[in-house]
């Protein structure tokens, strides 16, 4: 059993695909997220290895979820915004050991 009550899911996608990420996350039970505009720094070797063109303009979507829905949200992100989609996203989660300002039903 996970000792952490919440997980932070981070998803990096090509510019313009944050709405796809949020729609997928909400379909799996997430309530909302925060979008930050970013700039990627991948090199040509990474492009060749993954057989994709890496767009430098990115969006970072941060989604705080109860730990019990983390896998469902990550699966939805993979299906809707993963590397094999136009969003070419990657997602991962980090455990969150404390949260202030919200109740479990808010996440």
C-alpha positions in Angstrom: 0.0 0.0 0.0 1.2 3.5 -0.8 2.0 5.5 2.3 1.4 8.8 0.4 -2.1 10.1 0.1 -1.5 12.2 -3.0 0.7 11.9 -6.1 1.8 14.7 -8.4 1.5 13.8 -12.1 3.7 15.7 -14.4 3.0 15.5 -18.2 5.2 17.2 -20.8 3.5 17.6 -24.2 4.0 19.6 -27.4 2.7 23.2 -27.3 -1.1 23.2 -27.7 -1.9 19.8 -26.3 -2.5 20.6 -22.6 -6.2 20.5 -23.1 -5.9 16.9 -24.4 -4.0 16.1 -21.3 -6.5 17.7 -19.0 -9.5 16.0 -20.8 -7.8 12.6 -20.4 -6.9 13.2 -16.8 -10.4 14.3 -15.9 -11.9 11.2 -17.7 -9.9 9.2 -15.2 -11.0 11.1 -12.1 -8.7 14.1 -11.8 -10.3 17.4 -10.9 -7.9 19.9 -12.5 -4.4 20.9 -13.1 -1.9 23.7 -13.8 -0.3 24.4 -17.2 3.2 25.9 -17.5 4.7 26.9 -20.8 8.2 25.5 -21.3 11.0 25.0 -23.8 12.4 21.5 -24.5 16.1 20.8 -24.9 16.2 17.3 -26.5 19.0 16.6 -28.9 19.1 15.1 -32.4 20.2 11.7 -31.0 17.0 11.6 -28.9 14.9 12.4 -32.0 16.6 9.5 -33.9 16.3 7.0 -31.1 12.5 7.7 -30.6 11.8 8.2 -34.3 10.0 11.4 -33.6 10.5 15.1 -34.3 10.9 17.0 -31.1 9.2 20.3 -31.0 11.0 22.8 -28.7 7.9 24.6 -27.4 6.3 22.5 -24.7 3.6 22.6 -22.0 4.1 21.1 -18.6 0.8 20.0 -17.0 0.9 19.4 -13.2 -2.0 17.4 -11.8 -2.4 16.5 -8.1 -4.4 13.4 -7.6 -5.3 11.0 -4.8 -2.8 8.2 -4.9 -5.5 5.6 -5.6 -6.3 7.0 -9.1 -2.6 7.7 -10.2 -2.4 4.6 -12.4 -5.8 5.3 -14.0 -4.7 8.9 -14.8 -1.3 7.8 -16.2 -2.9 5.2 -18.4 -5.4 7.8 -19.8 -2.5 10.2 -20.5 -0.6 7.5 -22.3 -3.5 6.6 -24.5 -4.6 10.2 -25.3 -1.3 12.2 -25.2 1.6 9.7 -25.2 4.6 9.5 -27.5 2.6 7.9 -30.3 0.1 10.8 -30.5 0.5 14.3 -31.9 1.1 15.6 -28.4 4.2 13.3 -28.1 3.8 13.5 -24.3 5.7 11.8 -21.5 4.2 11.6 -18.0 5.4 10.5 -14.6 4.3 10.8 -11.0 6.0 11.8 -7.8 4.7 11.0 -4.3 3.6 14.1 -2.3 4.1 13.8 1.5 2.0 16.8 2.5 -0.7 19.0 1.1 -2.1 22.2 2.5 -5.3 24.1 1.4 -7.4 21.3 0.0 -9.4 18.3 1.0 -9.2 14.8 -0.7 -12.4 15.5 -2.6 -10.7 18.6 -4.2 -7.9 16.7 -5.9 
